């Protein structure tokens, strides 16, 4: 008789079910609480970015985040504040999916799933929004995935996509311009 362990369970769990569980767990907390400081500031920014951009000048340091949040709010106007939170869950889950598929060949899948589960548990006390930190993490992981695949496969298109996502990340939050240092990885690889 096989001994039950969490590692065996996570090893056998299909990635789709794992991602669904993490998505549902985060989604459960989108109904909790109301934050009128940051959440209200960002939500107002997303609401006004296309109609009245001069009113959200304070957030222009994060202008691409406001564009993404505004586009989401424009696509799903009836969802309101909960829709902004739903978008945050989608962004966080997307980051986890990219990370999983980037690292699955190099780590035991159960250990990788435990690590990703712990990340979700630790960041879940933050309200999920279309936020520059979450967008930065997503774009950085996509950049790393394309950079790694482009160098490994010697595919210039993937390297070009990695550069495009560095640009997206830089516009998401201006201090992310430091991500240009990822180019050093190309020279190191060469």
Protein Blocks (a to p, Z undefined) as FASTA:
>chain_A
ZZddfklmmmmpcfklmmmmmmmmmmmmmmgojdfklmmmmmmmmmmmmmmmmlmmmmmm
mmmmmmmmmmmmmmmmmnmmmlmmmmmmmmmmmmmmmmmmmmmmmpcfklmmmmmmmmmm
mmmmpccdddfklmmmmmmmmmmmmmmmmmmnopaklmmmmmmmmmmmmmmpmklmmmmm
mmmmmmmmZZ
